Amino acid sequence: MKKTTAFIFCFIGVTLLAHGQLPFRKESAFQAGEELTYRLRYGIISAAVGVLKVEDSSIKFSSPHSFHLSARGRTSSAFSVFYTVDNRYDSYIDSRTYLPHYYTENIREGNYRRTDIVRFDHRRRTVVGNKGTFRSNSDQTFDLLSAYYFARNLDLSKIKTGDSFKLTYFLNDEIATLGIEYIGIETIKTALGTLECLKFSPEIKPGRIFKKDSRLYLWVTNDGNRIPVKAQVEILVGSVTLELTDASGLKYPLGEKQ
């Protein structure tokens, strides 16, 4: 299971929805003070916990107002016997366009350490990372966290079952795109109650972790908050499930459509 837990956290993070060419809602789905807690299970074992927060940014960028997004993922005490992960991610985004200005990763996985600092120039379509400057084909390129929050603001009112779209993101000194298919509406039981959700299936590549016929499924609340409440995928040995366990500071009542 070496690095599997961290990889799944990152993979689910960057596949949380869609591409900037789709219209997004003018009214944000989140606000400063929001905090979401997730649990990652490997089979029946609780492997890790992740906490995501939204704050008003104290750092000033070109936009008049920015959000500071943060996420911390740590292996649980029981799973730390096998492998220890304690990763921190921070992204500073424009509160109007939800595009990232600045992003950092502080990775601690076993004895492995890495710190990444990333700067985005959307006008020039460039991303500056640890290994130089990268050029994107899109004028909306995201990092791990900004992809998560931008996706929650998409206007999906006209989406139909079977529709697919793409996300452009920067991760591990590489710009890549990922396709996501919309499956439909499904009501599921969660730790916060029974919720109507939009169901998606992002692309995955077999080999390193996933089986040849594996599919990743993602459930997002069909309400004003658009919170991913569950993700599930089969891996080479067993399955991995990400579940929302707690939510506070939400902008809208959970489960209430806007």
N, C-alpha and C positions, 0 to 999 in steps of 0.2 A: 504493500500500500504506500510505498515511498512516494511522496509528493502528490498522491492521488487526491487527497482532501483539498489541498491548496488549488490544484488544477481545476477541480470541479467548481469550487467557489468562483474562480476567475472566469471559467467558461460560461457558467450560468449568468454571471454578471454582465458579460458583453453580449449575451444573446437575449436580453430581456425585451426587445421588441424590434423597432423598425427604423426606417431611413428618413432623413430630413426632407426628402422630396414630397412626403405626405404632409398635408396641412396639420398644424397643431392648434390646440385651443388657446384662445387669448387669455383665459383665466387659468392660472396655474393649478395643478392637481395637488400641490404640496405647499407648505409654508414653513418659515423658521420655527423651530421648536418640535418638529416632527421627529420621532424616534421609532425605528422598526427593529425587531429582534427576530432572527432566524435560527433554526436548528438544522444541522446537516446530519442525516442518518446514513450509515453504511449498513444496509440490512436492518436489523433491529437495534444496532448499536448507535448510540448518540456520539457522533464523531467530532463535531465542531459546533461553535456558536458564532454568529455574525451580528453585529449591531451597526445600523446605518442611521446617521443623524443629519439634519439640515439646520444650519445657522446662518444668520446674517454675517457677511464677510467684513472683517475689519481691515482687509487689504483692499486698496483702491486700484481699479483697473480703468480701462477706457470707458466702460459703461458706468452710468450713474449709480447703479446698485448691483451687487453681486451676492450670490449665495456661496457659502462654504459647505460642501458636502464631505462627509467623512464616513469611512467604514473600517471596522476592525474585525478580523476573522481569527479565531483561536481554536485549537483543538481542545476538546473536553478533557477533564482530568483523567477519565478512564482510558481515552484513546491516546493520551500523551505517553502512555507506557510504550506504545509502538512507534510513535513519531510525533514531534512537537512542531506546531505551526502557530506563529503570532505575527500576522501581517496587518499593516495599516495603509490605508489609501485615502488621499485627500484631493479634492477637485474644487476649483473655484470657477463658477459659471456665471454668465450674464443672466440676470433675472428675467430679461425680456425674450431672448432668443434661446436660452438654455444651453448655449454653446460654451465650451470650456476655454478659459484663458490659460490656466496653469494647473498642473497635476503632479502629484508625487506618490511614489510607492516606497514603503519601507518593509522589506521582506525578511522574515526570520523563519526559516524552515530547517529544523534540525541544526546542523552546523553551517548551513548555507546562509549567507547574508548578501543583500543587494539593496541599493537605494537608487531609484530612478527619479529624474526631474524632467518634466516635459512642458514645453511651451507651444501654444497654438497661435497661428496667424491665419485666420480664415479668409481674409482678403487676398492674401498671396497663396492660399491653399498649401501652406507648409506647416510641418511639425518639427520642432527641434527637440531631440532626445539625447541620451547619453552618447550615442554613436553617430551624431551628426544631424543633418537636416534632411527631412523626408518630404517628398511632394505627393499630395493627394489629388485624386481626380475629382473629388467632391469638395464643395465649399462648406460642407458640414461634416466634420470629422470629430469623433468623440473618443474619450478615454473610457476606462472601465466604469467609473461612477457616473459621469455625465450621460453616458448612453442609457443607463438605468433610469435616470430622472427625466431626460428628454422624452424617452419612450412613453412615459406615463402621461405626457401632455398631448399625445397625438390625437387628432380627430379621426376616429375610426367609425364614424356614423354611417359611412357608405361601404364599409368593408363587407365582402361576401365570402362564404365558405369556399376554400380552395384558392383564394387570393394569396399572393406571395409578394414580398418586398425585401429590400436589402438594407443593411446597416454598414456604414464605413467607420472603422475604429482603428485606434493605434494601441498596440500592446506588444511588449517585449521587442521594442525597436523594429516594429514592422507595421505597415498600413495594410489592412485586409478588409474584405467585405464578406458578409454572411447573409444567406437567404433565410427567411422565416415564412412559414406557411400558416395561414389562419385556418383552424379546424372548425370552430363554431362556438356556441354557448353551452356551458355545462355547469350544473349546480353541484358543489362539492361540500363535504364537511371539513371544517378547519378548527383549529384551537380557539378561534374567535367566533365560531358559529357556522351555520350553513349559509353559504354565499353563492350567488350567481356569478359565474366567471366567464371571461373570454379565454378560449384555449388556443394555444399556438404550438407549433413544432419547428424549432430552429434546426438548421442543418448541423450534422456532426460528421466527423471523419473517423472511420474505423481504424484500428491499429493500436495506438499507444494505450488507450484505456477502453474504448468502446468496442462492442461486438460489431460484426459486419452488418447485422440487421437492426442494430440499436436505433431507437428514436428518442429524442429528448422532448418531453412535453412540459408546457408551462401554463399555469392558470393565473389569470389576472382579474381582480375584482371588476365587475361591470358596474362601477359606480363613479362618483366624482373623484375618488382618490386614485383609482387605477393601480392598486397595490398588487404586485406579484405575491400570491399566498402559497404557491406550491410549484415545485419543479421536480421532475422524476426522470431518471434514465437508467437503463441497464448497462453495466460495465462488464469487462471480461470475467470478473468473478463477483456475482451478486448484483446489487442495484444501489443507487444513491438517490436519496430524497431530500429536498430542501423545503422546509415548512416555516411559515410565519407563526411565531408563538406569542408575540405581543406587539401592540401598536399604540402609541400615545402621540398627542399633539396633532392629530389628523385635522385637515382643513374642513372635511365634510363628514357627516355621520357615515359610519361603515355600512355598506350595502345600499345606501340611498342614491338613486340615480339622479343625475343633474340634467 
